[in-house]
Amino acid sequence: MEPVHIIGAGLAGSEAAWQIAQAGVPVVLHEMRPTVETFAHRTGDCAEMVCSNSFRSDDDQMNAVGQLHWEMRAADGLIMAMADKHRLPAGGALAVDRDAFSAAVTAVLQGHPLVSFAPGEITDLPTEGRWIVATGPLTSAALGQSILQATGEGALAFFDAIAPIVHADSIDMQVCWLQSRYDKGETEEERTAYINCPMTKADYEGFIDALLAADKAEFREGETAGYFDGCLPIEVMAERGRETLRHGPMKPVGLTNAHNPTEKAYAVVQLRRDNALGTLYNIVGFQTKMKYGAQTEVFRRIPGLQNASFARLGGIHRNTFLNSPLLIDDRLRLRARPNLRFAGQVTGVEGYVESAAMGLLAGRMAAAEALGRDLPPPSPATSMGALVNHITGGADAKTFQPMNVNFGLYPPLDDIRGGRRGRKDRYPAYTDRAKADFRAWLATQ
């Protein structure tokens, strides 16, 4: 049997490779790292996570991304299996030890008898064979140009930012305390998963002043793309209003200062564990485009981080994606070149889990085709199906922008299922329907 080839061993490409191999079809995984480096990656491992270590909410009753986690687990997803194996305490979220996670994904794929690796950069889209393009936001310039030539459409782009990581032993725990917001979590470890840095009003005002005055990285000439709203640099948020951060990543609600329980903080900066050892913490929501020197100066103004040592500073990179409503069909194939499927962020989904989910679907669809079958996407009432529907026709091509999974992408519920009720009734009705539809989709395979 001819193998399916995958370009890119990120989360989407790794998941696609696993699904194809598990279906009994050989697969060749092409990855340019570490021979060709990118701005954000540090290794040549599969499924390396760069912007954050969180897969967001794991609640499959009240949250569309939690429902997406459920669907990927139900479909024997490699990414979710390794995330569960290497998860870290994070309240109601699913966070992972990113290095152990990517090493585990790499080891599983390298050990699969139907998966082979072909190191090196692919610079041109192949014209023959079955291929999945899962190159992610940092598609190389040469391949990006080949994609543009094949699509005949100008690819859209936006900028993604990366948050800094702090060495835990440099955080002043005489000022900070451990607590998840609203003490969320089933165990004590979960309920104390975050380090919290309290700010008075004077602290906050001084921080905002320093943030707005700090030197920022400038875009190169001709770079006019905007930002993805779910990953805005903190200085961009601050420019929208001095109180924006206090109602966003620095909101103080649901937290009580263990050192001074009677005094409510005006704002709180949270740090989430970044590895299993608990030696590294990332500053939650603090993606930034500040220059390195400015970052250390501004972030050390945060109470408890005055002596912070940074394992990695923040940064910003360009993220390229296709105008998928015009270019991609509901089998994730390029309309002009049906031998090519696309998966991951390049399709216009946003987020680690969403990217991996598109890899899962592309892999299953490619394997089905190799075995002489056609596999349609799941119902649009599921999280996976809602994403596919959105990127392949549900969104307006003229204004298409990357999208995280959310209940707004689901078809409305009728009154019997709670369509006009409050969220406590409506959201479980969405997820109950999604689970039933997804089980039915799996049963067809």
Buried (B, 14 or more C-beta within 10 A) or exposed (E): EEBBBBBBBBBBBBBBBBBBBBBEBBBBBBBBBEEBEBEBBBEBBBBBBBBBBBBBBBBBBBBBBBBBBBBBBBBEBBBBBBBBEBBBBBBBBBBBBBBBBBBBBBEBBEEBEBBBBEBEBBEEBBEEEBBBBBBBBBBBEEBBBBBBEBBEBEBBBBBBBBBBBBEBEBBEEEBBBBBBBEBBBEEEBBBBBBBBBBBEEEBBBEBBBBBEEBEBBEEEEEEEEEBBEEBBBBBBBBEEEEEBBBEBBBBBEEBBBEEEEEEEBBBBBBBBBBBBEBEBBBBBBBBBBBBBEBBBBBBBBBBBBEEBEBBBBBBBBBBBBBBBBBBBBBBBBBEEBEBBBBBBBBBBBBBBBBBBBBBBBBBBBBBBBBEEEEBEBBBBBBBBBBBBBBBBBBBEEEEBBBBBBBBEBBEEBEEEBBEEEEEEEBBBBBBBBBBEBBEEBBEEE
